[in-house]
């Protein structure tokens, strides 16, 4: 890997790191925010959900725009908006109290989510643009996924430390981080517009080609999307649960609480890095790693439901983090290695939408499940993980040197999709 490419990779890796800090630094502070503003646990969990909801809706558009106008042209404004959102939330928490502050903080989190939609999802196709060898792409994606999960490791510790000074300081940290990332990306990333110079299709024909793409590869694509969404659902749901019980049941607060929250996330970060280095270009190896990781995650959640004592619970979740860390880089690699550059941004952005959907649903779902027993909560969390493992085993069928999943059913869907696309193309354009 060339020195210039290393600098570009490290600059790009700051984006998921910072976006993760923006979404996760408030997790250890949620109980304190609820106390300060006088809102319910469900209401305060919406600070996570609204951040992700904006991204879910806007990520596909950001992916298309990055394919058409270039990655940096979308990433830099996204980082700017995310930083502005943090400043809005922090200012509201500083100047107001109660429901008035809560409403403006929620609006600031919405603005952060809009910025995140234009920044974080574009990282995956940008890595694919920077490198040509599949082994380099896999290694780069492993580093990016490691940065993402390292942000999750760092966020509870940093969030708790900042909140220990003043409870709303985590909001003000994001603009500073975003400014640093903008400078690094602006000067060190030299990727060409959308990967390589080309004239992209207008939006209408582009939609036709995308429809055809899903006709051919829809089964395994939706499986990858579902696996990514389930993984993020579990990560953020479990983090919300731990943040609540550490304070309410064990009286653990501040940096000590952040360190305990980081234990399951540390295993995700380390395993993501090692998996990215190990899988290389082997798509069968990716499938085995993903399926094995998801089965390990399912078993760990079942064990967590049976082991209520805190040391055993954290140990079970640490093992589950290994499973997530094995699966996520494989999903990233499938998407970036199996598509041309003109489609890569949109497809990976749809995948990011699925992941953001998991982030959005995790905390409110767990806040409702917490009204039942500890065992019921973790047993129910294990159900979608088991389904994701089955998808990895049976719905993703990789072919070395080509796209994943090229069976007879896909070819039939391709034929249907080609006929529909041909009809759409033969329609006369409407004169302006």
C-alpha positions as CSV (number, residue, x, y, z in Angstrom):
1,X,0.0,0.0,0.0
2,X,1.5,3.3,-1.1
3,X,2.3,6.0,1.5
4,X,-0.1,8.5,-0.2
5,X,-2.9,5.8,-0.1
6,X,-2.2,5.2,3.5
7,X,-2.7,8.8,4.4
8,X,-5.9,8.9,2.3
9,X,-7.1,5.7,4.1
10,X,-6.4,7.1,7.5
11,X,-8.2,10.3,6.6
12,X,-11.2,8.4,5.3
13,X,-11.2,6.2,8.4
14,X,-11.8,9.3,10.6
15,X,-15.2,9.7,9.0
16,X,-16.9,6.5,10.5
17,X,-14.9,7.1,13.7
18,X,-16.4,10.6,14.1
19,X,-19.9,9.7,12.9
20,X,-19.9,6.8,15.4
21,X,-18.8,9.2,18.2
22,X,-21.6,11.6,17.2
23,X,-24.2,8.9,17.4
24,X,-22.9,6.9,20.4
25,X,-21.3,9.4,22.8
26,X,-24.7,10.3,24.1
27,X,-25.5,6.7,25.0
28,X,-23.8,6.7,28.5
29,X,-25.3,10.1,29.1
30,X,-28.9,9.2,28.3
31,X,-30.0,8.5,31.9
32,X,-28.5,11.9,32.9
33,X,-30.2,13.7,30.0
34,X,-33.5,12.2,31.1
35,X,-33.0,13.5,34.7
36,X,-31.9,16.9,33.6
37,X,-34.7,17.5,31.1
38,X,-37.4,15.5,32.9
39,X,-38.3,13.2,30.0
40,X,-39.0,9.4,30.0
41,X,-36.5,6.7,29.0
42,X,-38.4,6.1,25.8
43,X,-38.3,9.8,24.9
44,X,-34.6,10.0,25.6
45,X,-34.0,6.9,23.4
46,X,-35.4,9.0,20.5
47,X,-32.2,11.0,20.5
48,X,-30.6,7.9,19.0
49,X,-33.5,7.1,16.8
50,X,-34.0,10.5,15.2
51,X,-30.3,10.6,14.3
52,X,-30.7,7.4,12.4
53,X,-34.1,8.1,10.9
54,X,-32.8,11.0,8.9
55,X,-29.9,9.0,7.6
56,X,-32.2,6.1,6.6
57,X,-34.2,8.4,4.3
58,X,-31.3,10.4,2.8
59,X,-28.5,7.9,2.5
60,X,-29.7,6.4,-0.9
61,X,-29.8,9.9,-2.4
62,X,-26.4,10.7,-1.0
63,X,-25.1,7.5,-2.6
64,X,-26.5,8.5,-6.0
65,X,-25.1,12.0,-5.7
66,X,-21.7,10.7,-4.8
67,X,-21.7,8.4,-7.9
68,X,-22.7,11.4,-10.1
69,X,-20.7,14.3,-8.6
70,X,-17.9,12.7,-6.7
71,X,-17.4,11.3,-3.2
72,X,-15.7,14.4,-1.6
73,X,-18.4,16.7,-3.0
74,X,-20.9,14.8,-0.8
75,X,-18.7,13.9,2.2
76,X,-17.5,17.4,3.1
77,X,-20.9,19.1,3.3
78,X,-22.1,16.1,5.2
79,X,-19.4,16.6,7.8
80,X,-20.2,20.3,8.0
81,X,-23.9,19.6,8.7
82,X,-23.1,16.9,11.3
83,X,-20.9,19.4,13.2
84,X,-23.6,22.1,13.0
85,X,-26.1,19.6,14.4
86,X,-23.9,19.0,17.4
87,X,-23.5,22.7,18.0
88,X,-27.3,23.2,17.9
89,X,-27.9,20.4,20.4
90,X,-25.2,21.6,22.7
91,X,-26.4,25.2,22.6
92,X,-30.0,24.2,23.4
93,X,-28.8,22.1,26.4
94,X,-26.7,25.0,27.6
95,X,-29.3,27.8,27.3
96,X,-32.7,26.1,28.0
97,X,-34.2,23.4,30.2
98,X,-37.1,20.9,30.2
99,X,-39.2,20.2,27.2
100,X,-38.0,23.3,25.3
101,X,-34.4,22.1,25.4
102,X,-35.4,18.6,24.6
103,X,-37.2,19.7,21.4
104,X,-34.2,21.7,20.1
105,X,-31.7,19.0,21.0
106,X,-33.9,16.6,19.0
107,X,-33.8,19.0,16.1
108,X,-30.0,19.2,16.4
109,X,-29.8,15.4,16.4
110,X,-31.9,15.3,13.2
111,X,-29.4,17.7,11.6
112,X,-26.6,15.5,12.7
113,X,-28.3,12.5,11.0
114,X,-28.7,14.4,7.8
115,X,-25.0,15.2,7.9
116,X,-24.2,11.5,8.7
117,X,-26.2,10.5,5.6
118,X,-23.8,12.4,3.4
119,X,-20.6,11.3,5.1
120,X,-20.4,7.9,6.6
121,X,-22.1,5.8,3.9
122,X,-19.8,7.2,1.2
123,X,-16.8,5.7,2.9
124,X,-17.3,2.2,1.5
125,X,-17.5,3.1,-2.2
126,X,-14.6,5.5,-1.7
127,X,-12.4,2.7,-0.4
128,X,-13.4,0.7,-3.5
129,X,-12.3,3.8,-5.6
130,X,-9.0,4.2,-3.9
131,X,-7.8,0.6,-4.5
132,X,-7.9,-1.8,-7.4
133,X,-6.6,-5.1,-5.8
134,X,-9.4,-6.9,-3.9
135,X,-7.0,-7.8,-1.1
136,X,-6.2,-4.1,-0.6
137,X,-9.9,-3.3,-0.7
138,X,-10.6,-6.0,2.0
139,X,-7.8,-4.7,4.2
140,X,-9.0,-1.1,3.8
141,X,-12.5,-2.1,4.7
142,X,-11.3,-3.9,7.7
143,X,-9.5,-0.7,8.9
144,X,-12.6,1.4,8.2
145,X,-14.8,-1.1,10.1
146,X,-12.2,-1.1,12.9
147,X,-12.4,2.7,13.0
148,X,-16.2,2.5,13.2
149,X,-16.1,0.0,16.1
150,X,-13.2,1.8,17.8
151,X,-15.5,4.8,17.8
152,X,-18.0,2.7,19.6
153,X,-15.4,1.6,22.1
154,X,-14.2,5.2,22.6
155,X,-17.6,6.8,22.7
156,X,-18.9,5.6,26.1
157,X,-15.6,6.4,27.7
158,X,-15.2,9.8,26.1
159,X,-18.9,10.6,26.5
160,X,-18.9,9.7,30.2
161,X,-15.7,11.7,30.8
162,X,-17.0,14.8,29.1
163,X,-20.4,14.5,30.8
164,X,-18.6,14.3,34.1
165,X,-17.5,17.9,33.5
166,X,-20.8,19.3,32.2
167,X,-23.5,16.9,31.0
168,X,-24.0,18.5,27.6
169,X,-20.2,18.7,26.6
170,X,-20.5,15.5,24.4
171,X,-22.7,17.6,22.0
172,X,-20.0,20.3,21.6
173,X,-17.3,17.7,21.0
174,X,-18.7,16.7,17.6
175,X,-18.1,20.1,15.8
176,X,-14.4,19.9,16.8
177,X,-14.1,16.3,15.5
178,X,-15.9,17.1,12.2
179,X,-13.6,20.1,11.5
180,X,-10.5,17.9,11.9
181,X,-11.9,15.2,9.6
182,X,-12.9,17.8,7.0
183,X,-9.4,19.2,6.9
184,X,-7.8,15.7,6.5
185,X,-10.2,14.6,3.8
186,X,-10.0,17.8,1.9
187,X,-6.1,17.7,1.6
188,X,-5.2,14.0,1.8
189,X,-7.9,12.2,-0.2
190,X,-7.2,12.5,-4.0
191,X,-9.8,10.0,-5.3
192,X,-11.1,11.0,-8.7
193,X,-14.7,12.0,-9.2
194,X,-16.8,8.9,-8.4
195,X,-13.7,6.7,-8.8
196,X,-12.8,7.2,-12.4
197,X,-13.7,9.8,-14.9
198,X,-17.0,8.9,-16.7
199,X,-20.3,10.3,-17.8
200,X,-23.0,8.8,-15.5
201,X,-26.5,8.0,-16.5
202,X,-29.4,10.4,-15.8
203,X,-31.6,9.5,-12.9
204,X,-34.3,7.7,-14.9
205,X,-32.1,5.3,-16.8
206,X,-30.1,4.9,-13.6
207,X,-33.2,3.6,-11.8
208,X,-33.8,1.2,-14.6
209,X,-30.3,-0.2,-14.3
210,X,-30.7,-0.4,-10.5
211,X,-34.0,-2.3,-10.9
212,X,-32.2,-4.8,-13.3
213,X,-29.4,-5.1,-10.7
214,X,-31.8,-6.1,-7.9
215,X,-33.5,-8.5,-10.3
216,X,-30.2,-10.4,-10.8
217,X,-28.7,-10.1,-7.3
218,X,-31.7,-9.2,-5.1
219,X,-31.7,-12.3,-2.9
220,X,-28.2,-12.0,-1.6
221,X,-28.3,-8.2,-1.6
222,X,-31.3,-8.1,0.7
223,X,-29.6,-10.8,2.9
224,X,-26.5,-8.6,3.3
225,X,-28.7,-5.6,4.1
226,X,-30.6,-7.6,6.7
227,X,-27.4,-8.9,8.4
228,X,-26.0,-5.4,8.6
229,X,-29.2,-4.1,10.1
230,X,-29.5,-6.9,12.7
231,X,-25.9,-6.4,13.8
232,X,-26.4,-2.7,14.5
233,X,-29.8,-3.4,16.1
234,X,-28.0,-5.6,18.6
235,X,-25.1,-3.3,19.2
236,X,-27.1,-0.2,20.0
237,X,-29.9,-2.1,21.8
238,X,-27.4,-3.8,24.1
239,X,-25.6,-0.6,24.7
240,X,-28.8,1.1,25.8
241,X,-29.6,-1.8,28.1
242,X,-26.2,-1.8,29.7
243,X,-26.2,2.0,30.1
244,X,-29.5,1.8,31.9
245,X,-28.8,-1.1,34.3
246,X,-25.3,0.0,35.2
247,X,-26.6,3.2,36.7
248,X,-30.0,2.0,38.0
249,X,-29.1,-1.4,39.4
250,X,-25.3,-1.2,40.1
251,X,-24.9,2.5,40.8
252,X,-22.0,2.7,38.3
253,X,-21.5,6.1,36.7
254,X,-18.9,8.3,35.0
255,X,-15.8,6.9,33.3
256,X,-16.0,3.6,35.1
257,X,-19.4,3.1,33.5
258,X,-17.9,4.1,30.1
259,X,-15.1,1.5,30.5
260,X,-17.6,-1.3,31.2
261,X,-19.8,-0.3,28.2
262,X,-16.7,-0.5,26.0
263,X,-15.9,-4.1,26.9
264,X,-18.3,-5.7,24.3
265,X,-17.3,-3.1,21.7
266,X,-13.6,-3.7,22.1
267,X,-14.0,-7.2,20.8
268,X,-15.9,-5.9,17.8
269,X,-13.1,-3.5,17.0
270,X,-10.3,-6.0,17.3
271,X,-12.1,-8.8,15.4
272,X,-13.1,-6.4,12.6
273,X,-9.4,-5.5,12.0
274,X,-8.3,-9.1,12.1
275,X,-11.1,-10.3,9.8
276,X,-10.3,-7.5,7.2
277,X,-6.7,-8.7,7.1
278,X,-7.6,-12.4,6.9
279,X,-10.4,-12.6,4.4
280,X,-8.5,-11.0,1.5
281,X,-10.3,-11.8,-1.8
282,X,-11.8,-15.1,-0.8
283,X,-15.6,-14.8,-1.0
284,X,-16.1,-18.3,0.4
285,X,-14.0,-17.3,3.4
286,X,-16.2,-14.2,3.8
287,X,-19.3,-16.3,3.9
288,X,-17.8,-18.8,6.4
289,X,-16.6,-15.9,8.7
290,X,-20.0,-14.1,8.5
291,X,-22.0,-17.2,9.2
292,X,-19.8,-18.4,12.0
293,X,-19.8,-15.0,13.6
294,X,-23.5,-14.7,13.5
295,X,-23.9,-18.2,15.1
296,X,-21.5,-17.2,17.8
297,X,-23.5,-14.0,18.4
298,X,-26.7,-16.0,18.7
299,X,-25.2,-18.3,21.2
300,X,-23.7,-15.5,23.3
301,X,-27.1,-13.7,23.5
302,X,-28.7,-16.9,24.7
303,X,-26.0,-17.3,27.3
304,X,-26.4,-13.7,28.4
305,X,-30.1,-14.4,29.0
306,X,-29.2,-17.1,31.4
307,X,-26.3,-15.3,33.2
308,X,-27.6,-12.2,35.0
309,X,-24.6,-11.5,37.1
310,X,-22.7,-8.5,35.7
311,X,-19.2,-10.2,35.1
312,X,-20.8,-13.2,33.3
313,X,-23.1,-10.9,31.3
314,X,-20.2,-8.7,30.1
315,X,-18.2,-11.8,29.3
316,X,-21.1,-13.2,27.1
317,X,-21.5,-9.9,25.3
318,X,-17.7,-9.7,24.7
319,X,-17.9,-13.1,22.9
320,X,-20.9,-11.8,21.0
321,X,-18.9,-8.8,19.9
322,X,-16.4,-11.2,18.3
323,X,-19.2,-12.6,16.2
324,X,-20.3,-9.2,15.0
325,X,-16.7,-8.2,14.3
326,X,-16.3,-11.3,12.1
327,X,-19.5,-10.6,10.1
328,X,-19.5,-6.9,9.3
329,X,-16.2,-6.6,7.3
330,X,-17.4,-9.5,5.2
331,X,-20.7,-7.7,4.3
332,X,-18.7,-4.6,3.5
333,X,-16.4,-6.5,1.2
334,X,-19.2,-8.3,-0.6
335,X,-20.7,-5.0,-1.6
336,X,-17.6,-3.1,-2.6
337,X,-16.0,-6.0,-4.6
338,X,-19.1,-7.1,-6.5
339,X,-20.2,-3.9,-8.2
340,X,-18.9,-1.4,-10.8
341,X,-18.0,2.0,-9.5
342,X,-21.1,3.7,-11.1
343,X,-23.4,1.5,-8.9
344,X,-21.1,1.1,-5.9
345,X,-22.1,4.3,-4.1
346,X,-25.8,3.7,-4.4
347,X,-25.7,0.0,-3.4
348,X,-23.5,0.6,-0.4
349,X,-25.6,3.6,0.6
350,X,-28.7,1.3,0.6
351,X,-26.8,-1.0,2.9
352,X,-25.9,1.9,5.2
353,X,-29.6,2.7,5.3
354,X,-30.3,-0.8,6.6
355,X,-27.6,-0.4,9.2
356,X,-29.0,2.9,10.3
357,X,-32.4,1.3,10.5
358,X,-31.0,-1.2,13.1
359,X,-29.5,1.7,15.0
360,X,-32.8,3.5,15.0
361,X,-34.9,0.5,16.2
362,X,-32.4,-0.9,18.8
363,X,-32.8,1.5,21.8
364,X,-36.6,2.0,21.7
365,X,-37.2,-1.7,21.1
366,X,-35.0,-2.6,24.1
367,X,-36.5,0.1,26.3
368,X,-39.9,-1.6,25.7
369,X,-38.5,-5.1,26.2
370,X,-36.9,-4.0,29.5
371,X,-40.3,-4.0,31.0
372,X,-40.2,-7.8,30.7
373,X,-37.6,-10.1,32.3
374,X,-33.8,-10.1,31.6
375,X,-34.1,-13.6,30.1
376,X,-37.0,-12.7,27.7
377,X,-35.0,-9.6,26.5
378,X,-31.9,-11.5,25.5
379,X,-33.8,-14.5,24.1
380,X,-35.8,-12.3,21.8
381,X,-32.6,-10.5,20.7
382,X,-31.2,-13.8,19.7
383,X,-34.0,-14.6,17.3
384,X,-33.1,-12.1,14.5
385,X,-29.4,-13.0,15.0
386,X,-30.3,-16.7,14.3
387,X,-32.3,-15.6,11.2
388,X,-29.3,-13.6,10.0
389,X,-27.0,-16.6,10.4
390,X,-29.4,-18.7,8.3
391,X,-29.3,-16.0,5.6
392,X,-25.5,-16.0,5.6
393,X,-25.5,-19.8,5.3
394,X,-28.2,-20.3,2.6
395,X,-28.9,-17.0,0.8
396,X,-25.4,-15.8,0.1
397,X,-23.7,-18.0,-2.5
398,X,-20.4,-16.5,-3.5
399,X,-18.5,-17.3,-6.7
400,X,-14.8,-16.7,-6.6
401,X,-13.8,-13.9,-9.1
402,X,-17.4,-12.8,-9.5
403,X,-20.5,-11.5,-7.8
404,X,-22.1,-13.4,-5.0
405,X,-25.1,-15.5,-5.7
406,X,-25.5,-16.3,-9.4
407,X,-28.0,-19.1,-9.4
408,X,-30.7,-20.1,-11.9
409,X,-33.4,-18.2,-10.1
410,X,-31.3,-15.0,-10.4
411,X,-31.0,-15.5,-14.1
412,X,-34.8,-15.9,-14.4
413,X,-35.2,-12.6,-12.5
414,X,-32.6,-11.1,-14.7
415,X,-34.6,-12.0,-17.8
416,X,-37.8,-10.4,-16.4
417,X,-35.9,-7.3,-15.2
418,X,-34.3,-6.9,-18.7
419,X,-37.8,-7.0,-20.4
420,X,-39.1,-4.4,-17.9
421,X,-36.0,-2.2,-18.4
422,X,-36.4,-2.5,-22.2
423,X,-40.0,-1.3,-22.0
424,X,-39.0,1.6,-19.8
425,X,-36.3,2.6,-22.2
426,X,-38.5,2.5,-25.2
427,X,-41.0,5.0,-23.8
428,X,-40.8,8.4,-25.5
429,X,-39.4,11.1,-23.4
430,X,-41.7,13.9,-22.3
431,X,-40.8,17.1,-24.1
432,X,-39.9,20.0,-21.7
